[in-house]
Structures are given as C-alpha cells and as structure tokens.
Amino acid sequence: MKRIIFTLMVACFGMAMVQTADAADKKITHEQIEEVMKKGFKAKLQNDLASNKEVLTKYANWLAAYKPPRGDAESWKKKTGAIVAAIKANDQAGLKKATNCKACHNAHKE
C-alpha cells in the first residue's frame, strides 16, 4: 500500500514538473534537479522500468527540455537523450548505463 501511495505521489510530482517544461530555453534550477533526482533516481525508480516507466519518462523528458545548469549543452542533450531512449525502448540495461550519476555530475552538477 505504501508503495502505491508513493508511486502516485511521484507520478503527480512528475506531471507537475513536465507541465513546467514548456520551453527548451529555460534554465533548470538546482532545486528542481535535486527534486527529480530524489524522487526519481535516488528512489531507484529506474531499477524497475516496467513498473515506473510513465514517471521515469516524464522526469527524463523534463530534464531533456532544459539547458544544463553547468557544462556543455550538447553533452546534456546526449546524456538526457540516452535516458529517454532507454526508457522508450524498455531497455533496463541501457537505462542503468544512462543513469550513471557520476558521469552526469562530473559534467553538469552545479
């Protein structure tokens, strides 16, 4: 029951975040990224792609729609694009590789 409630809360948050991603030129804030990382990736939703595909898709698309807080925009596009592609293809192994925290953090974390 707790898992269902948590998943619903995460889904609602994801929908709210996606609705704010209406322009690709918006710069994402540290707080927004932190929220997505906590509720999506630190919560290990990516470890069960089948159950969390909808929420992960929203998070990945939201991240991809923004400019990176730091680093090269092309690198950001490539890294977030790999996450989106892995989710779309239901590729659990690809998603695990694409959500390598250190790779993104070294290049883009403020």
C-alpha positions in Angstrom: 0.0 0.0 0.0 2.8 2.4 0.9 4.5 1.6 -2.5 1.2 2.5 -4.3 0.8 5.8 -2.5 4.5 6.7 -3.1 4.2 5.9 -6.8 1.1 8.0 -7.0 2.8 10.9 -5.3 5.8 10.6 -7.6 3.6 10.5 -10.6 1.8 13.7 -9.5 5.0 15.4 -9.0 6.3 14.3 -12.4 3.2 15.6 -14.1 3.7 19.0 -12.4 7.3 19.1 -13.4 6.5 18.2 -17.0 3.9 20.9 -17.2 6.6 23.5 -16.3 8.9 22.2 -19.1 7.3 24.3 -21.8 10.3 25.9 -23.3 13.7 24.4 -24.1 15.5 27.6 -23.4 14.6 27.6 -19.7 17.5 27.1 -17.3 16.8 24.4 -14.8 17.4 25.3 -11.1 19.5 23.3 -8.7 16.4 22.8 -6.5 14.4 21.4 -9.5 17.1 18.9 -10.4 17.5 17.9 -6.8 13.8 17.2 -6.6 13.8 15.0 -9.7 16.9 13.2 -8.5 15.5 12.5 -5.1 12.1 11.4 -6.2 13.2 9.6 -9.4 16.7 8.4 -9.3 17.7 8.3 -5.7 14.4 6.4 -5.0 15.8 3.9 -7.5 12.7 4.0 -9.8 15.0 3.2 -12.7 15.7 -0.2 -11.2 12.1 -1.3 -12.1 11.5 0.2 -15.5 8.4 -1.8 -16.2 6.6 -0.5 -13.1 7.8 3.1 -13.3 8.0 3.8 -17.0 5.4 6.6 -17.0 7.0 8.5 -14.2 10.6 8.0 -15.5 9.5 9.1 -18.9 8.1 12.3 -17.5 11.3 13.0 -15.5 13.6 12.2 -18.4 11.6 14.4 -20.8 11.5 17.2 -18.3 15.3 17.1 -17.8 15.9 16.9 -21.5 13.8 20.0 -22.2 16.1 22.3 -20.1 19.5 23.7 -20.6 22.1 22.3 -18.2 23.0 24.2 -15.1 26.7 23.8 -15.9 28.7 22.3 -18.8 28.2 21.7 -22.5 24.6 21.7 -23.8 25.4 19.1 -26.4 26.7 16.7 -23.6 23.5 17.4 -21.6 21.4 16.6 -24.7 23.3 13.4 -25.3 23.1 12.2 -21.7 19.4 13.0 -21.2 18.6 11.7 -24.7 20.2 8.3 -23.8 17.9 8.1 -20.7 14.8 9.0 -22.8 15.8 6.4 -25.5 16.4 3.6 -23.0 13.1 4.2 -21.3 11.3 4.3 -24.7 12.9 1.1 -25.8 12.2 -0.7 -22.4 15.9 -1.2 -22.2 16.7 -1.9 -18.5 20.4 -2.4 -19.1 20.6 0.8 -21.2 18.8 2.8 -18.6 21.1 1.6 -15.9 24.1 2.7 -18.0 22.4 6.0 -19.0 21.6 6.9 -15.3 25.3 6.7 -14.2 25.2 9.5 -11.6 28.9 10.3 -11.7 29.0 10.8 -15.5 26.4 13.5 -15.4 27.5 15.0 -12.1 31.1 15.4 -13.3 29.9 17.3 -16.4 26.8 19.2 -15.2 26.3 19.4 -11.5 26.5 22.9 -10.1 
